[in-house]
Amino acid sequence: MKTTLEIPRGLLDEAMSVGKFSTRTATIVGALEQLVRSIRLAELRNMRGALPKFDLNLDVLRSR
């Protein structure tokens, strides 16, 4: 999808450099993927302790 954006040149150049991206498009796509991944991981971290603990005996499970 083509979109026109106003992105600070210095920020885009820095992102291309540190991310080792060869194109502006790859830089923006990579940044968006990283943003989504970061938010999803934060959501998972916030769920810590939300599920009940399971009392599993691995020896019993393995002997099936």
C-alpha positions in Angstrom: 0.0 0.0 0.0 1.4 3.4 -0.9 1.2 6.1 1.7 2.6 9.6 2.0 4.2 10.2 5.4 6.2 13.1 7.0 9.1 11.3 8.7 12.0 13.2 10.1 15.0 12.6 7.8 17.5 12.2 10.7 15.3 9.6 12.4 14.8 7.6 9.3 18.6 7.7 8.5 19.4 6.6 12.0 16.9 3.8 11.9 18.3 2.6 8.6 21.8 2.7 10.0 21.2 0.9 13.3 18.8 -1.6 11.8 21.1 -2.3 8.8 18.2 -1.8 6.4 19.0 -1.0 2.7 15.8 0.8 1.8 13.4 3.3 3.5 10.5 0.9 3.0 12.3 -2.0 4.7 13.2 0.3 7.5 9.6 1.4 8.1 8.3 -2.2 7.8 11.0 -3.5 10.2 10.2 -0.7 12.7 6.5 -1.5 12.6 7.1 -5.2 13.0 9.3 -4.5 16.0 6.7 -2.2 17.5 4.0 -4.9 17.2 6.3 -7.5 18.7 7.2 -5.3 21.6 3.6 -4.5 22.4 2.6 -8.2 22.2 5.4 -9.2 24.5 4.4 -6.5 27.0 0.9 -7.8 26.9 2.1 -11.4 27.6 4.3 -10.1 30.5 1.2 -8.4 32.0 -0.6 -11.7 31.9 2.0 -13.3 34.2 0.2 -15.0 37.1 -3.2 -14.7 35.5 -3.4 -18.4 34.9 -3.7 -20.9 37.7 -0.6 -23.0 38.5 -0.8 -26.6 37.3 0.4 -29.3 39.6 2.0 -31.6 37.1 4.0 -34.8 37.9 6.2 -35.3 34.8 7.1 -38.9 35.9 3.4 -39.8 35.7 2.9 -38.1 32.4 6.0 -39.8 30.9 5.0 -43.3 32.0 1.9 -43.3 29.8 
